[in-house]
Amino acid sequence: MGLDVETYSGPYTLKPDCSGTLTLTDTLGVTTHWDIFVTRNGEDLTFIQTDAGSVTSGFEIRRDQPRGRSVPWPLGTASGWFQ
């Protein structure tokens, strides 16, 4: 049994109240849409999928970055992998 790893990338917007939207496309070309909320200190991200027929939500907690390493998401885009 192997581990399936998908890569996602796409743009996001964030309003001054820390709410926003995120659009992700995976390596197979499947696109999903999300409402997001970031805590004011940037430590937590909460998300809920907004595509019809989908029930997906969750949260992520920021980990410390190694010294000398920048935040992995450039402003206005998101990318990463999930297992």
N, C-alpha and C positions, 0 to 999 in steps of 0.2 A: 504494500500500500504506500503510495507516494504522497507527497505534499503538493497540493495545487496552489500556485502563487499567481495572482493576477496583479497587473500594474494598472493604475488609474492616473489620469491627469485631466486638468481642465481649469477654467477660470472661476473665480469667486468674487463676490462684492461684499463689502462690510460697511454698514451705516454707522454714524456716530454713536448710536445706542447699542452697538455691538451685535446687532442682528444682521443677517445677510442671506445670500443664496450661494449655492455651489452647484456646478454642473460637471459631472465626471464622465469620462469615456474610458472604457477598459481596452485592453489589447485586442479584444475580439470585435471592437467597434460598438459595443452596447453603451448607450448613454443613459445616465440617471440624473435626477434633479433633487436637490436637497435644500431645506431651510436650515440655517445654522445660527448658533448663538455662542459668542466667545465672552468669557468673563472679563471684567475690566482689567484685571491684571494679566490676562492672556494665558492663564494656567490651565483652563478647561475649555473644551469645545463640545457642545451638544449639537446633535444633528438628527433630522427626521426626513425620510424620503417622501417626496411629494408626488411621485408618479402614480397615476390611477392603478388600483389593484395591488399596490405594494404596501407592506407593513414592515418598515425597517426604521429603527432609531437606535441611538446609542450615545456614547460620550467618549472622549479621549482626554487624557491628562498629560500635560507637557512633561517630558523628561529633561534632565539637565543635559546640555550640549557639552561635548568635550572641549577643553580649552582651545582657543584659536579656530574653532569651527563655527561657521555662521548658521543661522536658521535655515533648514532645508527647503523652505518654500519661498520663492521670490514673490514680491508683492503682486497681488492680483492673479496668481496662478497656484494651483495645488497639484502635487504629484506624490506618489508613494506606492507602496505595495502592502497587501493584506493577506494574511494566511487564514 
